Amino acid sequence: MLTRDACTALDAQDPLADLRAQFDLPTGRIYLDGNSLGALPRSTAPRLQQVVTQDWGQGLIESWNTANWMTWPQGVGDKIARLIGAAPGEVVAADSTSVNLYKVLSAATRIQRLAQPAHHVLLSQRDNFPTDLYIAQSVCAAAGWRLELAEAAAIPARLAAGDVAVLMLTHVNYRTGALHDMAALTAQAHAAGALAVWDLAHSAGSVPVRLHAADADFAVGCGYKFLNGGPGAPAFVWVHPRHADAAQPLSGWIGHAQPFNFTTHYEAAAGIHHYLCGSPPILGLAALDCGVDSVLAAEPLGGMAALHAKAGQLGDLFMRLVDERCAGLGLDAASPRDAAQRGSQVSLAHAQAWPVMQALIAHGVIGDFRAGVDGDPDLLRFGFTPLYLRFVDVWDAVETLADILGSRSWDVPTFHARKAVT
Ligand SMILES: Cc1ncc(COP(=O)(O)O)c(C=O)c1O
């Protein structure tokens, strides 16, 4: 039987433990929602203060040149590239994941219209994140394609049917944390004449990603989750160099080859640069830069492999303690038990997941709730961000969960009341 002291001892031996000092975490709360909104790095507020008061306040418009603002999407993109197995010059930080997905899916339709004119199916997973499906619906409507949704296990067979133009998957499932084999699925897509588009929203800064090694075609991802870029942080987009000149449809002036020539005709900048559209969001990029640096700080300690290994240990500990201390209290594991098969997240199904999560939050354990659709169960989601979580936090969180479930203290009207945003 594990003890709290044993968890404290694990923290004392943890080579990544010092990375927690990078974050300004609230006292008295255990933050298990870094998979939704990453924590605040201590470097972010002073950096924003400097960008606002110095670069903007004093430098004013000259800072576009003196502070090199125009190059920040590429500069932050180059740092993100180190986390996702891409090369410098292949990633830009811009817009939202949804908008970047629209760009890459549209570019993929243009490529496939010529390369595979008989392929009209965009294939995705039934429980992919809704924005991915909504954007895919819009792209399919414009291209005259059909969006088909399959369960994860059925994807290889559906690809083999031979009419899929694009396979669009989220690498780590937002509900269950289940991790796809990117290299295997990309190879299966290519063998079937399809392109592979990956959403790395729950992967960047969470699991090792090797876009080039997997020979992926396109990728997008989020800045505000495991990259700690802050609420609404710019997202990122990667395009394999073999497709980098395939036109994306949002032909804004910042993606122009010569934006300051102010010509009337659009001429796309080379490569990933034309995936930029409007003016770079400088404040958001400054915060994202700090967030990405907080993840890159793990590079000398083993980088993403070490972070994912610790996230796996935290998740394993959580599942083991839940099995030991919450048996018979209505919880079912909704995430893979094998840490190698999951991202930095564990989800538990519970028939009363909403009020249970509200009670947890009231007791200082911050996770989130995801409603089940299409017969899927309602979930309690817990993110295990290895940069700032300790093994003792996992112990304390499970103690709180066991208390709440055992005493049924979740079953009061305040915890049943629904809020608009969680
Ligand atoms: C898999 C996935 N893709 C995209 C998004 C949303 O992206 P954005 O709000 O940047 O458009 C989320 C948000 O949780 C997500 O989980």
The ligand as a MOL file (V3000), in Angstrom:
LIG
                    3D

  0  0  0     0  0            999 V3000
M  V30 BEGIN CTAB
M  V30 COUNTS 16 16 0 0 0
M  V30 BEGIN ATOM
M  V30 1 C -7.9280 18.8770 -30.1780 0
M  V30 2 C -8.2570 20.3350 -30.1260 0
M  V30 3 N -8.1710 21.0860 -31.2390 0
M  V30 4 C -8.4570 22.3970 -31.2260 0
M  V30 5 C -8.8820 23.0170 -30.0690 0
M  V30 6 C -9.3010 24.4640 -30.0580 0
M  V30 7 O -8.4640 25.2460 -30.7640 0
M  V30 8 P -8.6460 26.8420 -30.9060 0
M  V30 9 O -9.4860 27.3070 -29.7800 0
M  V30 10 O -7.2290 27.3410 -30.8330 0
M  V30 11 O -9.2280 27.0790 -32.2270 0
M  V30 12 C -8.9620 22.2890 -28.8930 0
M  V30 13 C -9.3810 22.9550 -27.6380 0
M  V30 14 O -9.5130 22.3890 -26.6150 0
M  V30 15 C -8.6600 20.9160 -28.9210 0
M  V30 16 O -8.7690 20.1670 -27.8240 0
M  V30 END ATOM
M  V30 BEGIN BOND
M  V30 1 1 1 2
M  V30 2 1 2 3
M  V30 3 2 2 15
M  V30 4 2 3 4
M  V30 5 1 4 5
M  V30 6 1 5 6
M  V30 7 2 5 12
M  V30 8 1 6 7
M  V30 9 1 7 8
M  V30 10 2 8 9
M  V30 11 1 8 10
M  V30 12 1 8 11
M  V30 13 1 12 13
M  V30 14 1 12 15
M  V30 15 2 13 14
M  V30 16 1 15 16
M  V30 END BOND
M  V30 END CTAB
M  END
